[in-house]
């Protein structure tokens, strides 16, 4: 097969490494193949969508703003999902499995750090969010490492 030597897209993509830390409890660690694509959905809604998931665990980051080119390097402010005013920032969500139960939360405090080398991104998200099943605040550190920007575009539209 002529394309077999090229490998699959997931083999060529970067990875996301995540640690979910609970107060006074163990941590959940996972890694997964990751991808980043441009997204659009109307004026002020363009950006980049980073996704990585495997076996029910995953992290998603929406880098909103910055136009259609490479994102600005450095810290990005953390935005809430319903923020429709801020021109630039990041929204972060995580889903993880504890035994056979899916849990998750969105970061409501923290920072997202972006590094871009050409069309390859490295993004680190650190922060905390309220996880109702944990009855408190839970921390996330997620690192998207060497993820190439794909050429296709997806929708950034959210339903709020």
TAFEN-V13264 format. One record per residue. N is the residue number from 1. OMEGA is omega in radians with two decimals (NA if undefined). D_LAST is the distance of its C-alpha to the last C-alpha in Angstrom with 2 decimals. Layout:
n:N omega:OMEGA d_last:D_LAST
n:N omega:OMEGA d_last:D_LAST
This chain:
n:1 omega:-3.06 d_last:45.86
n:2 omega:-3.08 d_last:45.42
n:3 omega:-3.04 d_last:41.80
n:4 omega:-3.11 d_last:42.49
n:5 omega:-3.10 d_last:43.68
n:6 omega:-3.11 d_last:40.44
n:7 omega:3.14 d_last:38.39
n:8 omega:3.14 d_last:34.95
n:9 omega:-3.11 d_last:31.81
n:10 omega:3.09 d_last:30.86
n:11 omega:-3.10 d_last:34.34
n:12 omega:-3.07 d_last:34.05
n:13 omega:3.05 d_last:30.58
n:14 omega:-3.09 d_last:30.08
n:15 omega:2.95 d_last:29.07
n:16 omega:3.08 d_last:26.61
n:17 omega:-3.07 d_last:28.30
n:18 omega:3.03 d_last:26.36
n:19 omega:3.06 d_last:27.57
n:20 omega:-3.05 d_last:25.60
n:21 omega:3.14 d_last:27.78
n:22 omega:3.09 d_last:27.85
n:23 omega:3.07 d_last:29.85
n:24 omega:3.13 d_last:33.32
n:25 omega:3.09 d_last:32.59
n:26 omega:3.09 d_last:32.82
n:27 omega:2.99 d_last:30.49
n:28 omega:3.11 d_last:28.75
n:29 omega:3.04 d_last:29.61
n:30 omega:3.00 d_last:28.69
n:31 omega:-3.06 d_last:28.89
n:32 omega:3.00 d_last:27.71
n:33 omega:-3.09 d_last:28.02
n:34 omega:3.09 d_last:25.47
n:35 omega:3.05 d_last:24.40
n:36 omega:-3.14 d_last:22.88
n:37 omega:3.02 d_last:21.84
n:38 omega:3.07 d_last:20.84
n:39 omega:3.14 d_last:17.47
n:40 omega:-3.13 d_last:16.39
n:41 omega:3.14 d_last:13.88
n:42 omega:-3.12 d_last:15.10
n:43 omega:3.13 d_last:16.72
n:44 omega:-3.09 d_last:15.88
n:45 omega:-3.13 d_last:13.80
n:46 omega:3.13 d_last:16.94
n:47 omega:3.12 d_last:18.01
n:48 omega:3.13 d_last:19.10
n:49 omega:3.09 d_last:17.62
n:50 omega:-3.12 d_last:19.92
n:51 omega:3.02 d_last:19.94
n:52 omega:-3.13 d_last:22.65
n:53 omega:3.06 d_last:23.08
n:54 omega:3.03 d_last:25.99
n:55 omega:3.10 d_last:26.94
n:56 omega:3.11 d_last:23.55
n:57 omega:3.11 d_last:23.19
n:58 omega:3.09 d_last:21.03
n:59 omega:3.06 d_last:19.44
n:60 omega:3.09 d_last:16.86
n:61 omega:3.03 d_last:16.81
n:62 omega:3.02 d_last:15.06
n:63 omega:-3.03 d_last:17.58
n:64 omega:3.11 d_last:16.00
n:65 omega:3.14 d_last:18.60
n:66 omega:3.09 d_last:22.30
n:67 omega:-3.05 d_last:22.80
n:68 omega:-3.12 d_last:23.91
n:69 omega:3.08 d_last:26.70
n:70 omega:-3.13 d_last:27.10
n:71 omega:3.11 d_last:24.92
n:72 omega:3.11 d_last:26.80
n:73 omega:3.11 d_last:28.68
n:74 omega:-3.10 d_last:28.41
n:75 omega:3.05 d_last:25.86
n:76 omega:3.10 d_last:22.22
n:77 omega:3.11 d_last:20.33
n:78 omega:3.13 d_last:17.62
n:79 omega:3.01 d_last:14.17
n:80 omega:-3.06 d_last:11.35
n:81 omega:-3.09 d_last:8.11
n:82 omega:-3.12 d_last:6.51
n:83 omega:3.14 d_last:9.91
n:84 omega:-3.05 d_last:10.23
n:85 omega:-3.06 d_last:13.94
n:86 omega:-3.08 d_last:15.78
n:87 omega:-3.04 d_last:17.60
n:88 omega:3.10 d_last:18.42
n:89 omega:-3.09 d_last:17.52
n:90 omega:3.02 d_last:16.45
n:91 omega:-3.04 d_last:13.68
n:92 omega:3.05 d_last:15.46
n:93 omega:3.11 d_last:14.94
n:94 omega:3.03 d_last:17.88
n:95 omega:-3.12 d_last:18.82
n:96 omega:-3.12 d_last:22.43
n:97 omega:2.97 d_last:24.93
n:98 omega:-2.97 d_last:27.19
n:99 omega:-3.13 d_last:29.94
n:100 omega:-3.09 d_last:28.19
n:101 omega:3.08 d_last:24.95
n:102 omega:3.11 d_last:21.73
n:103 omega:3.12 d_last:20.08
n:104 omega:3.11 d_last:17.67
n:105 omega:3.03 d_last:15.80
n:106 omega:3.07 d_last:14.18
n:107 omega:3.05 d_last:16.64
n:108 omega:3.00 d_last:16.39
n:109 omega:-3.12 d_last:19.88
n:110 omega:-3.10 d_last:22.13
n:111 omega:3.04 d_last:22.75
n:112 omega:-3.12 d_last:22.51
n:113 omega:-3.07 d_last:25.85
n:114 omega:2.96 d_last:26.26
n:115 omega:3.13 d_last:29.59
n:116 omega:3.03 d_last:30.19
n:117 omega:-3.04 d_last:33.51
n:118 omega:-3.13 d_last:33.45
n:119 omega:3.11 d_last:30.86
n:120 omega:-3.09 d_last:30.67
n:121 omega:2.93 d_last:28.17
n:122 omega:-3.05 d_last:28.56
n:123 omega:3.11 d_last:25.58
n:124 omega:3.09 d_last:25.80
n:125 omega:3.09 d_last:22.96
n:126 omega:3.09 d_last:24.17
n:127 omega:3.13 d_last:22.49
n:128 omega:3.08 d_last:21.44
n:129 omega:-3.13 d_last:18.57
n:130 omega:3.11 d_last:18.51
n:131 omega:-3.00 d_last:19.22
n:132 omega:3.14 d_last:19.63
n:133 omega:3.12 d_last:22.19
n:134 omega:-3.13 d_last:24.25
n:135 omega:3.10 d_last:24.17
n:136 omega:-3.09 d_last:23.71
n:137 omega:-3.12 d_last:22.93
n:138 omega:-3.11 d_last:23.35
n:139 omega:3.07 d_last:24.26
n:140 omega:2.88 d_last:23.45
n:141 omega:-3.11 d_last:25.60
n:142 omega:-3.12 d_last:24.68
n:143 omega:3.01 d_last:26.84
n:144 omega:-3.01 d_last:26.29
n:145 omega:3.03 d_last:29.92
n:146 omega:-3.12 d_last:31.32
n:147 omega:3.14 d_last:28.51
n:148 omega:3.09 d_last:29.51
n:149 omega:3.13 d_last:27.09
n:150 omega:-3.05 d_last:26.91
n:151 omega:-3.13 d_last:27.51
n:152 omega:-3.13 d_last:24.81
n:153 omega:3.10 d_last:21.38
n:154 omega:3.14 d_last:18.06
n:155 omega:3.03 d_last:14.65
n:156 omega:-3.05 d_last:12.32
n:157 omega:3.08 d_last:9.47
n:158 omega:3.04 d_last:6.10
n:159 omega:-3.08 d_last:3.78
n:160 omega:NA d_last:0.00
